[in-house]
Amino acid sequence: MDDKSPNGGERGGCIRLQIIEQKQQSDNWGSSILFEPQRLASDPISEADGGNGVLGASRRPAVQAPEKKLTLFALRLAVLEKMASSLGAMGFIWATVVLLGGFAITLDKTDFWFITIILLIEGARIFSRSHELEWQHQATWSLTDAGIDSFRMLRSSSRCLLRRIKDFFHSFSTLQPQRHHDRELKGSTNVPKLTEQKSLGLPSRKWTTSDVPLLPYARWVFLTKNISKLLYWLQLSSASACMSLSLYKLIKQNFGDISKGDSDKRNRKSALNIFYALAFVEAMLFLIEKAYWEWKVIRYKLLEEVNNECELGPSGMVSIKRFFYDAYSKCVNGSIFDGLKMDLVSFGVELLTSESNDEQLIGATILWKFSANERFSGDTLRKIGTSISVMERLVDMLNWKDPQEEEIRRSAAEILSKLAGKKQNSLRVAGIPGAMESISSLLHNSRSCDRAADEICEKEMVHDRENYEFSAFNLLGLLILKKLAHDPDNCAKIGNTRGLLEKIVDFTHAGERLLSANHAAESQILAVKRSLQVVKMLVSTTGTTGKSLRKDISEIVFTISNIREILRYGSKHATLQKLGIEILTSLALEEDATERIGSTGGVLKELFHILLNEESEVQNHVRVVAGEALSMLACESERNCNRILKLNMLAKLVEGLQHPDLRINAARILRNLCTYAGTDHFIELREVTAAAHTVLRAIMSEENKLQEVMLGLAAQIFRFMSSQESSIMFEQTSIKEKDLAKKLVQIMKQYQHPPIRVPRIRRFTIELTIWMMKDKEKNVHIFKDLGMERELENVEETTSELESFNIFSGTIGLSRHSTTVHSLVDTALDLLANAPNPATKHRI
């Protein structure tokens, strides 16, 4: 049992154990959901293929956000920065108003130039400081390098100085004016990814700010990504010079000769000490800030630590650096507490709506990594799922087919695949206008293009097929559809989307070459598997939606033939075979689809081949679903029953009644053949009477579902036997008719009300009772003495719709029995009432 309350907390502090219902061996095989009603599960959607379920996310404890270390670091830096800036402002005011304004004439020549130089240096530093963050921020727009580690970059730069000089002269000599057609956006056939495009310098309509050459020559020196480094070192040198000059004057105290009676020079020394002290403390604070910065970033490797804790991978350093610069900028330019309000998820959402491809990719990557991380997925998906604008943006990105935007598109698809795993979010995603069409755009299949040869496919194939990873998008599209299909409303939207069903079915194609290969491509097999899973979920939908979907999917001419190929050549892929057979079973709920399956050459034969194949015990679950499919195809279909009889499988099915894993479905198939094959095959069906011994023993010894199907088969088998043959059969099995009668009455007493697990057991019991009383009057008296009449009257009072159907779709009954339970009860009661009194008959 679930030990959590809806909000994720434990109820009442008590401990609850999960109780697993034990099944008998006879119930392990053949209990298809189509042969008994199923109550709708109240559990949330559970994700497959590495997804995160809602319930699992709610049970996980809250995780400390690693980026808090960066926002706290930014706050501390901002405190030092603002303290230094405040002291610098005071020093400027003091120097300009008090010293240069009041004592400029009386100042010693040395002090005058020291003050002037310090002010110039500080002015340069303040100017460079005010623009450094802007340049650093622009430098992080590049995905290839966002330099923050200044010392490390300096060491790196010194090692390649000669190479840079060579590049400088080479660029000077080879630089040519850019021609007009080079600025045009051209489809690239060798650069499928955004980062590769940037590294190879391919043309784009927009400049990347980190690569803008401010001057026509000396490109490396004047690139924006290097300007921030120049400003950084300018600040360090300015602060060091200011600190050295101020300290020198504070130590020397050589402020010139101050006469005692000279009132103009009376306060000059104090004023100068105050100014030099302010300049010294300001420069010292700035250098402390830089030392703290470098110690945390270079020595302590704070950014790498946060990146590792966030599990963003090597490429995540770009995102972490960009996040830190933004947080630091907010702390410096606004309140020092503004940066504390930032988090990586909100940061990713903000970048996702940007117009820059680099920023979009950074934002999409952050959200994708966090949504796939078990520690952060709950909070991330909750924030994304509650923002319709963000989900609309993600859905819109699915339509982007430019090779330069491939990574962004894939990240958006990954995020949506996680979102679709949460029930409330899946409904929101599917409710976005055009969402299904956008998801459909992920399903690119060259086979469907060659087959349809329409304009849309031709446009999609403009880009290079080899480099653009269509298979990855195919898998993501199918995964999203699979998760959305958990909800019937979404299934209806999938079915109503033009061309989407055809695309899904087309992915179920797997020929002999693929299925028989020893080393088949994993992505191809996975695409077939996911497409089959989606089709299975669609055709198993209940209600009018399911009926419509089964009709539409069965009318697609490739559906059944694709599944036939999987049955024929997929012996190495049991999972694919099982999914394909389950699709056929669900499609058989519709009469037209049943006929299409039966008339498709080889389908019934392949199903029997799988059912009666004993080569490997591992395939038992596939054999079971094959038996269920054959049972459904033979139910109320005279044509399919005739086709099955032509395959000469009766003898093998009779043998299958003794096989532990096959007997339930073998009994179902035989009963349907006896019931619906028609009177023209009476002689052929008499072969089934060979199973009478096995059936009787199962009725007497088994319980639950196996007992139910054997009762149903017995009532049909005995129709092909004469009274004499049945008597011989009872003698051979050492089971007396009285013993069988006792067992039938016992079953009626055991099931006083219609059971859900075996909804037809009372019906089959009454049918067998009627057969036993029709030919032999002594059996009537036996049933009377055992109290069968009382049990039949109880059936009249407790009969429900549950007992009126052969098959079910969820809680909806399908294929109503031609004879009602009340009619059977009336027949049995008439036989009991009209039986002659044994004593009267003896006197006559």
C-alpha positions in Angstrom: 0.0 0.0 0.0 1.0 3.5 -0.5 2.4 4.9 2.7 2.3 8.5 1.6 -0.4 11.1 1.7 -1.2 13.1 -1.4 1.1 15.9 -0.5 4.0 13.5 0.0 4.0 13.3 3.8 3.4 10.3 5.8 0.0 9.8 7.3 -0.2 9.7 11.1 3.4 8.7 11.5 2.5 5.0 11.2 4.4 2.4 9.3 2.6 0.7 6.5 3.8 -2.4 4.7 3.3 -3.1 1.0 1.0 -6.1 0.7 1.5 -8.2 -2.4 -1.4 -10.4 -3.3 -0.3 -14.0 -3.8 -1.5 -15.6 -7.0 -2.0 -19.3 -7.5 0.0 -21.0 -10.2 -3.2 -21.4 -12.3 -3.7 -17.6 -12.4 -0.2 -16.7 -13.5 -0.9 -17.2 -17.1 -3.7 -16.1 -19.4 -5.5 -13.6 -17.2 -5.9 -11.0 -19.9 -7.5 -7.7 -19.0 -9.9 -8.2 -21.9 -11.6 -11.2 -20.3 -12.4 -9.6 -17.0 -13.4 -6.0 -16.0 -10.7 -3.7 -14.8 -11.2 -0.9 -12.3 -9.3 2.3 -13.2 -6.1 2.7 -11.3 -5.8 5.8 -9.1 -2.1 5.9 -9.1 -0.3 8.7 -10.9 1.5 8.0 -14.2 4.7 6.1 -13.7 7.5 6.9 -16.1 9.4 4.4 -18.1 12.7 4.8 -20.1 14.4 6.6 -17.3 11.6 9.1 -16.4 10.7 10.6 -13.1 7.2 9.8 -11.7 5.2 12.2 -9.8 4.9 10.1 -6.7 8.6 9.3 -6.6 9.5 13.0 -6.9 7.2 13.9 -4.1 8.7 11.4 -1.8 12.3 12.7 -2.2 13.5 15.1 0.5 14.3 18.7 -0.4 17.7 19.2 -1.8 19.9 22.2 -1.0 20.5 24.2 -4.2 24.2 24.1 -5.1 24.0 27.6 -6.8 23.4 29.2 -3.4 27.2 29.0 -2.9 27.6 31.3 -6.0 24.9 33.8 -5.0 26.5 34.0 -1.5 29.9 34.4 -3.0 28.5 37.2 -5.3 27.0 39.0 -2.3 30.3 39.0 -0.4 32.2 40.3 -3.4 29.6 43.0 -3.9 30.0 44.1 -0.2 33.8 44.6 -0.8 33.2 46.2 -4.1 30.6 48.7 -2.8 32.8 49.5 0.2 35.8 50.2 -2.1 33.6 52.3 -4.4 32.3 54.3 -1.5 35.7 55.1 -0.2 36.8 55.9 -3.7 34.0 58.4 -4.0 34.9 60.0 -0.7 38.6 60.2 -1.9 37.5 61.9 -5.1 35.4 64.4 -3.3 38.1 65.1 -0.7 40.8 65.5 -3.4 38.8 67.7 -5.7 37.0 69.9 -3.1 39.5 70.1 -0.3 43.0 69.5 -1.7 43.0 70.6 -5.3 40.2 73.1 -4.8 41.5 74.7 -1.6 45.2 73.9 -1.4 46.2 73.6 -5.1 48.4 76.7 -4.9 50.0 75.9 -1.5 50.6 72.2 -2.2 54.1 70.9 -2.6 54.9 70.1 -6.2 55.4 66.4 -5.3 52.1 66.1 -3.6 50.3 67.9 -6.4 51.5 65.4 -9.0 51.0 62.4 -6.6 47.4 63.4 -6.1 46.9 64.1 -9.8 48.4 60.7 -10.7 46.3 58.9 -8.1 43.1 60.5 -9.3 43.9 59.7 -12.9 44.7 56.1 -12.0 41.6 55.8 -9.9 39.5 57.4 -12.7 40.9 54.8 -15.1 40.2 52.0 -12.7 36.7 53.2 -11.9 36.0 53.5 -15.6 37.3 50.1 -16.4 35.5 48.6 -13.4 32.2 50.1 -14.5 32.5 48.4 -17.9 34.3 45.2 -16.9 31.1 43.4 -15.9 29.5 44.4 -19.2 32.4 43.0 -21.2 32.7 39.9 -19.0 28.9 39.4 -19.4 29.3 39.6 -23.2 32.2 37.2 -23.2 30.1 34.5 -21.6 27.7 34.5 -24.6 30.2 32.3 -26.4 29.8 28.7 -25.8 33.3 27.9 -26.7 35.0 30.1 -24.0 33.7 32.2 -21.2 36.8 33.3 -19.5 36.6 34.0 -15.8 39.8 32.4 -14.6 42.1 35.3 -15.2 45.3 33.9 -13.8 44.8 30.6 -15.5 44.1 32.4 -18.8 47.2 34.5 -18.4 49.4 31.4 -18.0 47.7 29.8 -20.9 48.1 33.0 -23.0 51.8 33.2 -22.2 52.5 29.7 -23.4 50.9 30.5 -26.8 52.2 34.0 -27.3 54.2 33.2 -30.4 51.3 31.4 -31.9 49.1 34.4 -31.3 51.7 36.7 -33.0 51.8 34.4 -36.0 48.0 34.4 -36.2 48.0 38.2 -36.0 50.3 38.7 -39.0 48.6 36.0 -40.9 45.2 37.6 -40.3 46.6 41.0 -41.4 48.0 39.6 -44.6 45.0 37.4 -45.6 42.1 39.6 -44.4 39.8 40.4 -47.3 36.5 42.4 -47.4 33.5 40.2 -46.7 31.4 39.7 -49.8 27.7 40.0 -49.7 26.9 36.4 -50.4 29.1 35.3 -47.5 26.7 37.1 -45.1 23.7 35.1 -46.3 22.5 32.2 -44.2 23.2 29.0 -46.1 22.2 25.5 -45.2 25.3 23.7 -44.0 25.8 20.0 -44.8 28.7 19.4 -42.5 27.9 21.3 -39.3 24.9 19.8 -37.5 25.5 21.4 -34.2 25.6 25.0 -32.9 28.9 24.7 -31.2 30.5 23.1 -34.2 29.2 26.0 -36.4 30.8 28.5 -34.1 34.1 26.7 -33.8 34.4 26.3 -37.6 33.4 29.9 -38.2 30.5 29.2 -40.5 28.4 32.2 -41.7 25.5 33.5 -39.7 23.2 36.5 -40.0 24.1 37.8 -36.6 27.5 38.6 -35.0 28.4 36.7 -31.8 29.3 39.5 -29.4 32.3 37.7 -28.1 33.8 37.5 -31.6 33.2 41.1 -32.8 36.4 42.7 -34.1 36.4 46.3 -33.0 39.1 47.3 -35.4 39.6 45.9 -39.0 43.0 44.6 -38.1 44.6 42.9 -35.0 41.5 40.8 -34.7 42.6 38.8 -31.6 43.6 41.8 -29.5 40.4 43.7 -30.1 37.8 40.9 -29.8 35.2 41.6 -27.1 36.0 38.4 -25.3 39.6 39.7 -24.7 38.6 43.3 -23.8 37.4 42.1 -20.4 40.8 40.6 -19.7 42.5 43.9 -20.6 40.2 45.8 -18.3 40.8 43.3 -15.5 44.5 43.7 -15.6 44.2 47.5 -15.9 42.2 47.5 -12.7 44.8 45.4 -10.9 47.7 47.5 -12.1 45.8 50.7 -11.2 45.0 49.5 -7.7 48.5 48.4 -7.1 50.0 51.7 -8.3 47.5 53.7 -6.2 48.2 51.6 -3.1 52.0 51.9 -3.6 51.9 55.7 -4.1 49.6 56.3 -1.2 51.6 54.1 1.1 54.8 55.8 0.1 53.5 59.2 1.0 51.9 58.0 4.2 55.3 56.6 5.3 57.5 59.5 4.1 55.2 62.3 5.3 57.1 64.7 3.1 54.4 67.3 2.6 56.7 70.3 2.3 57.7 72.9 4.9 54.8 74.2 6.9 55.5 77.4 8.8 53.8 77.9 12.1 52.4 81.2 11.2 51.2 80.3 7.7 47.5 79.8 8.1 47.1 78.6 4.5 49.3 75.5 5.2 48.0 74.8 8.7 45.7 71.9 7.8 47.5 70.7 4.7 49.2 67.7 6.4 46.0 66.4 7.9 44.1 66.8 4.7 46.8 65.0 2.7 46.9 62.1 5.3 43.2 61.7 5.0 43.3 61.6 1.2 46.2 59.1 1.1 44.6 56.9 3.7 41.3 56.8 1.8 43.2 56.0 -1.4 45.2 53.3 0.3 42.2 51.6 2.0 40.1 51.8 -1.2 42.9 50.1 -3.2 43.5 47.6 -0.5 39.8 46.6 -0.3 39.7 46.2 -4.1 42.8 44.0 -4.1 41.3 42.0 -1.2 38.2 41.5 -3.3 40.2 40.4 -6.3 42.3 38.1 -4.1 39.2 36.6 -2.6 37.8 36.2 -6.1 40.8 34.4 -7.4 41.2 32.3 -4.3 37.6 31.0 -4.5 37.6 30.6 -8.3 41.2 29.3 -8.9 42.3 27.8 -5.7 39.1 26.5 -4.2 37.5 26.0 -7.7 34.1 27.1 -6.5 32.6 27.1 -10.0 33.8 23.6 -10.8 32.4 22.4 -7.4 29.0 23.9 -8.1 29.0 22.5 -11.6 29.8 19.0 -10.3 27.1 19.2 -7.7 24.6 20.3 -10.3 25.8 17.5 -12.6 25.8 19.7 -15.6 28.8 18.1 -17.2 31.8 19.8 -18.9 29.6 22.0 -21.0 27.9 23.2 -17.8 30.7 25.5 -16.9 29.5 28.0 -19.5 26.1 28.1 -17.7 27.6 28.3 -14.3 29.9 31.2 -15.3 27.0 33.1 -16.9 24.8 32.6 -13.9 27.5 33.8 -11.6 28.2 36.9 -13.6 24.5 37.8 -13.7 24.1 37.3 -10.0 27.2 39.4 -9.3 26.1 42.1 -11.7 22.7 42.4 -9.9 24.4 42.6 -6.5 26.8 45.3 -7.7 24.4 47.4 -9.8 21.4 47.1 -7.5 20.9 45.9 -4.0 23.5 43.5 -2.7 20.6 41.1 -1.9 19.3 41.0 -5.5 21.6 38.2 -6.5 20.3 36.0 -3.7 16.9 35.9 -5.4 18.3 34.1 -8.4 18.3 30.3 -9.0 19.5 28.2 -11.9 16.0 27.0 -12.9 14.6 30.5 -13.1 17.8 31.6 -14.8 17.3 28.8 -17.4 13.7 29.8 -18.0 14.7 33.4 -18.5 17.4 32.4 -21.1 15.0 30.1 -22.8 12.9 33.1 -24.0 15.9 35.0 -25.2 16.5 35.8 -28.9 20.1 34.6 -28.8 20.7 31.0 -29.9 23.6 30.8 -27.4 21.4 31.9 -24.5 18.5 29.7 -25.6 20.9 26.7 -25.7 22.3 27.5 -22.2 18.8 27.8 -20.8 17.5 24.7 -22.5 20.5 22.7 -21.3 20.1 23.8 -17.7 16.4 22.8 -17.7 17.1 19.5 -19.4 19.9 18.5 -17.0 17.9 19.5 -14.0 14.7 17.8 -15.2 16.6 14.6 -15.8 18.4 14.7 -12.4 16.5 12.8 -9.7 17.5 15.4 -7.0 16.3 18.4 -8.9 13.6 17.1 -11.2 10.6 17.7 -8.9 11.3 21.4 -8.4 12.3 22.0 -12.0 9.3 20.3 -13.6 7.0 22.0 -11.1 8.3 25.5 -12.1 8.2 24.7 -15.8 4.8 23.0 -15.6 3.2 26.0 -13.9 4.3 28.4 -16.6 2.3 28.1 -19.8 4.5 30.5 -21.6 7.6 28.4 -21.0 5.8 25.2 -22.2 4.6 27.0 -25.3 8.2 28.1 -25.9 9.4 24.5 -25.6 6.7 23.2 -27.9 7.6 25.9 -30.4 11.2 24.8 -30.4 10.2 21.3 -31.5 9.5 22.9 -35.0 13.1 24.3 -35.4 14.8 22.3 -38.1 17.9 24.5 -38.7 21.0 22.4 -38.1 22.4 25.3 -36.1 19.5 24.9 -33.6 19.6 21.1 -33.4 20.9 21.0 -29.8 18.3 23.5 -28.7 15.5 21.4 -30.3 16.8 18.3 -28.7 17.0 19.8 -25.3 13.4 21.1 -25.6 12.3 17.6 -26.6 14.1 16.1 -23.6 12.4 18.5 -21.2 9.0 17.9 -22.7 9.5 14.1 -22.4 10.1 14.7 -18.7 7.1 17.0 -18.4 4.8 14.5 -20.1 5.6 12.0 -17.4 3.6 14.0 -14.9 -0.1 13.7 -15.4 -1.1 17.3 -14.7 1.6 18.5 -17.0 0.8 16.1 -19.8 -2.6 17.5 -20.0 -1.2 21.0 -20.2 1.3 20.1 -22.9 -1.3 18.4 -25.0 -3.6 21.4 -24.4 -1.2 23.9 -26.1 -2.5 24.8 -29.6 -0.4 23.0 -32.2 1.4 20.8 -29.6 0.6 17.5 -31.3 1.7 18.9 -34.7 5.0 20.1 -33.2 5.5 16.6 -31.6 4.7 15.1 -35.0 7.5 17.1 -36.6 10.0 15.1 -34.5 8.9 11.9 -36.3 10.9 12.0 -39.4 11.1 8.7 -41.3 12.8 8.4 -44.6 10.6 5.4 -45.5 7.4 7.5 -45.0 9.0 10.3 -47.1 9.8 7.9 -49.9 6.4 6.4 -49.8 4.4 9.6 -49.6 6.8 11.9 -51.5 5.0 15.0 -50.3 6.4 18.5 -50.0 6.7 18.5 -46.3 9.1 15.6 -46.3 11.1 17.3 -49.1 11.5 20.4 -47.0 12.6 18.3 -44.0 15.3 16.7 -46.1 17.0 19.9 -47.2 19.5 19.4 -44.4 22.1 16.7 -44.4 20.6 13.4 -43.4 23.8 11.9 -42.2 24.8 14.6 -39.7 21.3 15.7 -38.5 20.4 13.1 -35.9 16.9 12.3 -36.9 16.9 9.0 -35.0 17.4 10.9 -31.7 14.4 13.1 -32.4 12.3 10.1 -33.5 12.9 8.4 -30.2 12.1 11.6 -28.2 9.0 12.2 -30.2 7.8 8.6 -29.6 8.7 8.9 -25.9 6.6 12.1 -25.5 3.6 10.5 -27.3 4.0 7.4 -25.1 3.8 9.4 -21.9 0.9 11.6 -23.2 -1.0 8.5 -24.2 -1.5 7.5 -20.6 -4.5 9.9 -20.6 -7.5 9.1 -22.8 -8.1 12.7 -23.6 -4.6 13.0 -25.0 -5.2 9.8 -27.0 -8.1 11.5 -28.7 -5.9 14.4 -29.6 -3.3 12.1 -31.0 -5.9 10.4 -33.1 -7.3 13.7 -34.4 -3.9 15.1 -35.4 -3.6 14.9 -39.2 -1.0 12.3 -40.3 0.2 11.5 -36.8 -1.2 8.0 -36.6 0.3 7.1 -40.0 3.7 8.3 -38.8 3.5 6.3 -35.6 2.4 3.1 -37.4 5.2 3.6 -40.0 7.8 3.3 -37.2 6.5 -0.2 -36.4 8.0 -1.5 -39.6 10.9 -3.9 -39.0 11.8 -6.1 -41.8 13.7 -9.4 -41.8 17.0 -7.8 -42.2 16.7 -5.7 -39.1 15.0 -8.3 -36.9 17.3 -11.2 -37.9 20.6 -9.2 -37.6 22.8 -10.3 -34.7 23.9 -6.7 -34.1 21.0 -4.6 -35.0 21.2 -0.9 -34.4 19.9 -0.2 -30.9 18.2 3.0 -31.9 16.2 1.3 -34.6 15.0 -1.5 -32.4 14.1 1.1 -29.7 12.1 3.2 -32.2 10.1 0.1 -33.2 9.5 -0.8 -29.6 8.3 2.7 -28.6 6.1 3.0 -31.6 4.5 -0.3 -30.7 4.1 0.8 -27.2 2.3 4.0 -28.4 0.0 2.0 -30.7 -0.8 -0.5 -27.9 -1.8 2.3 -25.6 -3.9 4.0 -28.2 -5.8 0.8 -29.2 -6.3 -0.2 -25.6 -8.1 3.1 -24.8 -11.5 2.6 -23.4 -14.8 4.2 -24.4 -15.7 5.8 -27.7 -12.2 7.2 -28.0 -10.7 3.7 -28.0 -13.3 2.5 -30.5 -12.5 5.3 -32.9 -8.7 4.8 -32.5 -9.0 1.1 -33.1 -11.0 1.7 -36.3 -8.5 4.4 -37.6 -5.4 2.3 -36.8 -6.8 -0.9 -38.2 -7.7 0.9 -41.4 -4.1 1.9 -42.0 -2.9 -0.7 -44.5 0.5 -1.2 -42.9 -0.5 -1.8 -39.3 -1.3 -5.5 -39.4 1.3 -6.4 -42.1 4.1 -4.6 -40.0 3.1 -6.7 -37.0 3.1 -9.9 -39.1 6.7 -9.2 -40.0 7.6 -8.9 -36.4 5.8 -12.1 -35.5 7.5 -13.9 -38.4 11.1 -12.7 -38.0 11.3 -11.3 -34.4 12.2 -14.5 -32.5 15.2 -12.6 -31.2 13.1 -9.7 -29.9 10.4 -11.2 -27.6 9.4 -7.8 -26.3 8.5 -6.6 -29.8 6.5 -9.7 -30.5 4.6 -9.4 -27.3 3.7 -5.7 -28.0 2.6 -6.6 -31.5 0.4 -9.4 -30.3 -1.2 -7.3 -27.6 -2.0 -4.7 -30.3 -3.8 -7.4 -32.3 -5.7 -8.5 -29.2 -7.0 -5.0 -28.6 -7.8 -4.4 -32.3 -9.9 -7.6 -32.2 -12.3 -5.8 -30.0 -13.8 -4.4 -33.2 -15.5 -6.7 -35.6 -14.1 -5.1 -38.8 -10.5 -5.2 -37.4 -11.0 -8.8 -36.4 -11.8 -9.6 -40.0 -8.8 -7.6 -41.3 -6.5 -9.5 -39.0 -7.8 -12.9 -39.9 -7.7 -12.1 -43.7 -4.1 -10.9 -43.5 -2.2 -13.9 -44.8 -0.1 -15.6 -42.2 -1.1 -13.8 -39.0 -3.1 -16.6 -37.5 -0.4 -19.1 -38.5 2.3 -17.1 -36.9 0.3 -16.7 -33.7 -0.1 -20.5 -33.5 3.5 -21.0 -34.2 4.4 -18.8 -31.3 1.7 -20.3 -29.0 2.8 -23.9 -29.6 6.5 -23.2 -29.7 8.4 -24.9 -26.9 11.9 -24.0 -27.8 12.6 -21.6 -24.9 11.0 -21.1 -21.5 11.9 -17.4 -21.7 9.2 -16.9 -24.3 6.4 -18.1 -22.1 4.9 -14.6 -21.7 4.9 -14.2 -25.5 3.1 -17.5 -25.9 0.5 -16.5 -23.4 -0.4 -13.3 -25.2 -0.5 -15.2 -28.5 -3.1 -17.5 -26.9 -5.1 -14.5 -25.8 -5.0 -12.9 -29.2 -6.2 -16.2 -30.8 -9.0 -16.4 -28.3 -10.1 -12.9 -29.2 -9.9 -13.5 -32.9 -12.0 -16.6 -32.6 -14.6 -15.0 -30.4 -17.9 -14.5 -32.4 -16.0 -14.7 -35.7 -17.1 -17.7 -37.8 -14.7 -16.8 -40.6 -11.7 -16.8 -38.3 -12.8 -20.0 -36.6 -13.0 -21.6 -40.1 -9.5 -20.2 -40.9 -8.2 -21.7 -37.7 -9.7 -25.1 -38.4 -8.0 -25.1 -41.8 -4.7 -24.9 -40.0 -5.3 -28.3 -38.4 -4.4 -27.1 -34.9 -7.1 -28.9 -32.9 -4.9 -31.8 -31.8 -2.1 -29.5 -30.7 -4.6 -27.4 -28.8 -6.0 -30.4 -27.0 -2.4 -31.3 -26.0 -1.9 -27.7 -24.8 -4.7 -28.3 -22.2 -2.1 -30.2 -20.2 0.6 -27.6 -20.5 0.7 -25.4 -17.3 1.3 -22.2 -19.3 -1.0 -22.8 -22.2 -4.1 -24.6 -20.8 -6.2 -21.5 -20.0 -5.8 -20.0 -23.5 -6.0 -23.3 -25.2 -9.3 -23.9 -23.4 -10.6 -20.5 -24.5 -9.7 -21.1 -28.1 -11.3 -24.5 -28.2 -14.5 -23.2 -26.6 -14.7 -20.4 -29.1 -14.2 -22.8 -32.0 -16.9 -25.1 -30.6 -19.3 -22.2 -30.1 -18.8 -20.1 -33.2 -17.4 -22.3 -36.0 -20.9 -23.3 -37.2 -22.7 -26.6 -37.8 -20.7 -27.4 -40.9 -17.7 -28.4 -38.9 -19.4 -30.8 -36.5 -17.3 -33.8 -37.6 -14.0 -31.9 -37.3 -14.9 -30.5 -33.9 -15.6 -34.0 -32.5 -11.8 -34.3 -32.2 -12.1 -31.9 -29.2 -13.9 -34.7 -27.2 -10.5 -36.2 -26.7 -9.9 -33.5 -24.1 -12.9 -34.5 -22.0 -10.8 -36.4 -19.5 -8.4 -33.5 -18.9 -11.3 -31.0 -18.7 -13.2 -33.0 -16.0 -10.1 -33.5 -13.9 -9.4 -29.7 -14.0 -13.0 -28.9 -13.0 -12.7 -31.2 -10.0 -9.2 -30.1 -8.8 -8.5 -26.5 -10.0 -9.9 -23.2 -8.8 -10.5 -19.6 -10.1 -9.7 -18.8 -13.7 -8.6 -22.2 -14.8 -11.7 -23.8 -13.4 -13.8 -21.1 -15.1 -12.4 -21.8 -18.6 -12.6 -25.5 -18.2 -16.3 -25.3 -17.1 -17.0 -23.2 -20.3 -15.1 -25.8 -22.5 -16.8 -28.7 -20.8 -20.3 -27.3 -21.6 -19.3 -27.2 -25.3 -17.4 -30.4 -25.6 -20.2 -32.5 -24.2 -22.5 -31.3 -27.1 -20.4 -33.4 -29.4 -20.8 -36.6 -27.3 -23.7 -39.0 -27.1 -25.1 -40.1 -23.8 -23.3 -43.4 -24.1 -20.0 -41.8 -24.9 -20.3 -39.5 -22.0 -21.0 -42.4 -19.7 -17.9 -44.2 -20.9 -15.9 -41.0 -20.4 -17.0 -40.7 -16.8 -16.0 -44.4 -16.2 -12.6 -43.9 -17.7 -11.9 -40.8 -15.6 -13.1 -42.6 -12.4 -15.2 -39.5 -11.8 -18.9 -40.2 -11.1 -21.6 -37.9 -12.4 -22.8 -37.4 -8.8 -19.3 -36.2 -7.8 -19.4 -33.7 -10.7 -22.9 -32.5 -9.6 -21.6 -32.0 -6.1 -18.7 -29.9 -7.4 -21.0 -27.8 -9.5 -23.3 -27.1 -6.5 -20.3 -26.3 -4.4 -19.1 -23.8 -7.1 -22.5 -22.1 -7.0 -22.4 -21.8 -3.2 -18.8 -20.5 -3.3 -19.7 -17.7 -5.7 -22.9 -16.3 -4.2 -22.3 -13.0 -6.0 -20.9 -12.2 -9.5 -17.1 -12.3 -9.1 -14.9 -9.9 -10.9 -11.9 -12.2 -11.4 -14.1 -15.0 -12.9 -17.2 -13.2 -14.2 -18.5 -16.2 -16.3 -18.0 -19.0 -13.8 -21.7 -19.1 -12.7 -22.9 -19.0 -16.3 -20.6 -21.9 -17.4 -21.6 -23.9 -14.3 -25.3 -23.5 -15.2 -24.6 -24.5 -18.8 -22.9 -27.7 -17.7 -25.7 -28.4 -15.2 -28.3 -28.1 -18.0 -26.4 -30.5 -20.2 -26.1 -33.1 -17.4 -29.9 -32.9 -16.7 -31.1 -32.9 -20.3 -30.1 -36.5 -21.2 -30.3 -38.2 -17.8 -33.2 -37.9 -15.4 -31.2 -39.3 -12.5 -28.9 -36.3 -12.7 -32.0 -34.1 -12.2 -32.8 -35.8 -8.9 -29.2 -35.6 -7.8 -29.2 -31.8 -8.4 -32.5 -31.6 -6.6 -31.2 -33.5 -3.6 -28.0 -31.3 -3.5 -30.0 -28.1 -3.4 -29.3 -26.7 -6.9 -32.7 -25.2 -7.1 -32.0 -22.9 -4.2 -28.7 -21.8 -5.7 -30.4 -21.1 -9.0 -32.9 -18.9 -7.3 -30.1 -17.0 -5.6 -28.6 -16.4 -9.1 -31.8 -14.8 -10.2 -31.6 -12.3 -7.3 -27.9 -11.5 -7.7 -27.4 -11.4 -11.5 -25.7 -8.3 -12.8 -24.4 -7.0 -16.2 -21.0 -8.3 -15.3 -22.1 -11.8 -16.3 -23.6 -10.7 -19.6 -20.4 -10.1 -21.6 -17.6 -12.2 -23.2 -15.0 -9.4 -23.1 -14.4 -6.1 -21.4 -12.7 -2.8 -22.2 -11.9 -1.4 -18.8 -15.2 -1.4 -16.9 -17.2 -1.4 -20.2 -18.7 -4.7 -21.3 -18.3 -5.7 -25.0 -19.7 -8.7 -27.0 -22.8 -9.5 -25.0 -23.8 -13.1 -24.7 -26.7 -14.1 -26.9 -28.3 -16.1 -24.1 -28.8 -14.2 -20.8 -28.1 -15.7 -17.4 -31.8 -15.4 -16.5 -32.7 -17.5 -19.5 -30.2 -20.2 -18.5 -31.6 -20.2 -14.9 -35.1 -20.5 -16.2 -34.1 -23.5 -18.4 -32.4 -25.2 -15.5 -35.3 -24.6 -13.1 -37.8 -26.0 -15.7 -35.7 -29.2 -15.9 -35.7 -29.5 -12.2 -39.5 -28.8 -11.9 -40.6 -31.1 -14.7 -38.7 -34.1 -13.6 -41.0 -37.1 -12.7 -41.2 -38.3 -9.1 -39.1 -41.5 -8.8 -41.7 -43.2 -6.5 -44.6 -42.5 -8.8 -42.6 -43.8 -11.8 -41.9 -47.0 -9.9 -45.6 -47.7 -9.2 -46.6 -47.1 -12.8 
